[in-house]
Amino acid sequence: MTLSLAFSPCPNDTFVFHALAHGRVPGAPAFDVTYADVDVTNTAAERGEFDLVKVSYAALPWLLDGYTLLPCGGALGRGCGPLVLVKDRGITSLGGKTVAVPGDRTTAYLLMRLWSAGDPPARVEIVPFAEIMPAVAAGRFDAGLVIHEARFTFQRHGLHALADLGEWWEEDTGLPIPLGAIVARRDRVDPEQATAWIKESVRQAWADPSASRDYVLSHAQEMEQDVVDQHIKLYVNEFTESLGPEGHAAVDALLTRAEEEGLVPATPLVRG
């Protein structure tokens, strides 16, 4: 049986899933792979379109009826949170401003809503991730919410960081920041088997990073090897192999706080 697998073209995902996507994990089935940004996969998963799929942790409240959260393969860590970027150094808050965000159910947007609750923006517009920094630099928006490799390249656009939402979250909670999750469709995939496949794919990636290099670079929006290497080092870490108690606690803290603020539906503890 061939299963469908969807994840982003970002270096951390292509690095993690290289072995699985190329039939190098013993005992795993063949996969039909789709590459899409997380705002696309969030929506597709809500329709049940993929068997294994990378989504935002912020989207879990709408997905757990049909999907199981897997304890590996995602993006969670420290020093890797979303950034709120501005061109005008005089901007000190988002109050009354227009902001470009990469998706309405992304973890980045949920964090921004929690962070700016006391002084929220006047208007928010969903913009494809690759277009956000150029749009802010061109003055179309007062601020932009960015993720992934933008951490390493935003200065090239003449932009400045108004806030590091991961840093804010870590200082406020003491926990790592949960960004992207891997979920498995309940009626199509055995979660224990899928967990074993993904863990093996991660281990192979770490054991021989050169094996996936051409594949990773062929999908990376930012083609510079040093940026790709920084991206992988930051987002592929011990939580990628196993969320563990601390990772699960971070997910529960995010969704519990969001539920208390009325931003997401009630969600059972992910460890449950």
ChimeraX attribute file (.defattr): number of C-alpha atoms within 10 A of each C-alpha:
attribute: neighborCount
match mode: 1-to-1
recipient: residues
	/A:1	7
	/A:2	10
	/A:3	15
	/A:4	16
	/A:5	21
	/A:6	27
	/A:7	24
	/A:8	21
	/A:9	21
	/A:10	22
	/A:11	31
	/A:12	28
	/A:13	22
	/A:14	25
	/A:15	25
	/A:16	28
	/A:17	26
	/A:18	21
	/A:19	22
	/A:20	24
	/A:21	18
	/A:22	12
	/A:23	14
	/A:24	15
	/A:25	19
	/A:26	11
	/A:27	10
	/A:28	19
	/A:29	15
	/A:30	17
	/A:31	18
	/A:32	13
	/A:33	18
	/A:34	14
	/A:35	17
	/A:36	15
	/A:37	19
	/A:38	25
	/A:39	21
	/A:40	17
	/A:41	23
	/A:42	26
	/A:43	18
	/A:44	15
	/A:45	25
	/A:46	18
	/A:47	11
	/A:48	17
	/A:49	15
	/A:50	23
	/A:51	21
	/A:52	27
	/A:53	27
	/A:54	26
	/A:55	33
	/A:56	25
	/A:57	29
	/A:58	27
	/A:59	25
	/A:60	26
	/A:61	15
	/A:62	18
	/A:63	22
	/A:64	18
	/A:65	11
	/A:66	15
	/A:67	25
	/A:68	20
	/A:69	21
	/A:70	21
	/A:71	25
	/A:72	25
	/A:73	28
	/A:74	32
	/A:75	27
	/A:76	27
	/A:77	24
	/A:78	17
	/A:79	15
	/A:80	23
	/A:81	27
	/A:82	24
	/A:83	24
	/A:84	23
	/A:85	30
	/A:86	27
	/A:87	22
	/A:88	16
	/A:89	11
	/A:90	8
	/A:91	14
	/A:92	10
	/A:93	16
	/A:94	23
	/A:95	15
	/A:96	12
	/A:97	16
	/A:98	19
	/A:99	24
	/A:100	27
	/A:101	23
	/A:102	25
	/A:103	23
	/A:104	18
	/A:105	20
	/A:106	21
	/A:107	27
	/A:108	27
	/A:109	22
	/A:110	21
	/A:111	22
	/A:112	22
	/A:113	17
	/A:114	17
	/A:115	16
	/A:116	13
	/A:117	13
	/A:118	11
	/A:119	13
	/A:120	18
	/A:121	19
	/A:122	11
	/A:123	13
	/A:124	17
	/A:125	14
	/A:126	15
	/A:127	18
	/A:128	14
	/A:129	20
	/A:130	13
	/A:131	12
	/A:132	24
	/A:133	27
	/A:134	16
	/A:135	17
	/A:136	24
	/A:137	21
	/A:138	12
	/A:139	13
	/A:140	14
	/A:141	21
	/A:142	21
	/A:143	31
	/A:144	30
	/A:145	28
	/A:146	23
	/A:147	18
	/A:148	19
	/A:149	22
	/A:150	21
	/A:151	19
	/A:152	15
	/A:153	14
	/A:154	19
	/A:155	14
	/A:156	11
	/A:157	14
	/A:158	15
	/A:159	21
	/A:160	17
	/A:161	17
	/A:162	20
	/A:163	19
	/A:164	18
	/A:165	23
	/A:166	23
	/A:167	18
	/A:168	15
	/A:169	21
	/A:170	17
	/A:171	11
	/A:172	9
	/A:173	12
	/A:174	12
	/A:175	19
	/A:176	24
	/A:177	29
	/A:178	30
	/A:179	24
	/A:180	24
	/A:181	24
	/A:182	25
	/A:183	31
	/A:184	26
	/A:185	22
	/A:186	17
	/A:187	10
	/A:188	13
	/A:189	16
	/A:190	12
	/A:191	19
	/A:192	11
	/A:193	11
	/A:194	20
	/A:195	21
	/A:196	16
	/A:197	22
	/A:198	25
	/A:199	21
	/A:200	21
	/A:201	26
	/A:202	23
	/A:203	14
	/A:204	21
	/A:205	21
	/A:206	16
	/A:207	10
	/A:208	10
	/A:209	12
	/A:210	12
	/A:211	15
	/A:212	19
	/A:213	18
	/A:214	10
	/A:215	15
	/A:216	25
	/A:217	19
	/A:218	13
	/A:219	15
	/A:220	20
	/A:221	14
	/A:222	18
	/A:223	13
	/A:224	10
	/A:225	13
	/A:226	11
	/A:227	18
	/A:228	21
	/A:229	13
	/A:230	15
	/A:231	21
	/A:232	21
	/A:233	12
	/A:234	17
	/A:235	25
	/A:236	23
	/A:237	20
	/A:238	14
	/A:239	21
	/A:240	25
	/A:241	21
	/A:242	18
	/A:243	24
	/A:244	14
	/A:245	9
	/A:246	13
	/A:247	22
	/A:248	18
	/A:249	17
	/A:250	22
	/A:251	24
	/A:252	19
	/A:253	17
	/A:254	21
	/A:255	26
	/A:256	19
	/A:257	13
	/A:258	20
	/A:259	15
	/A:260	11
	/A:261	12
	/A:262	10
	/A:263	15
	/A:264	19
	/A:265	14
	/A:266	14
	/A:267	16
	/A:268	12
	/A:269	13
	/A:270	16
	/A:271	12
	/A:272	4
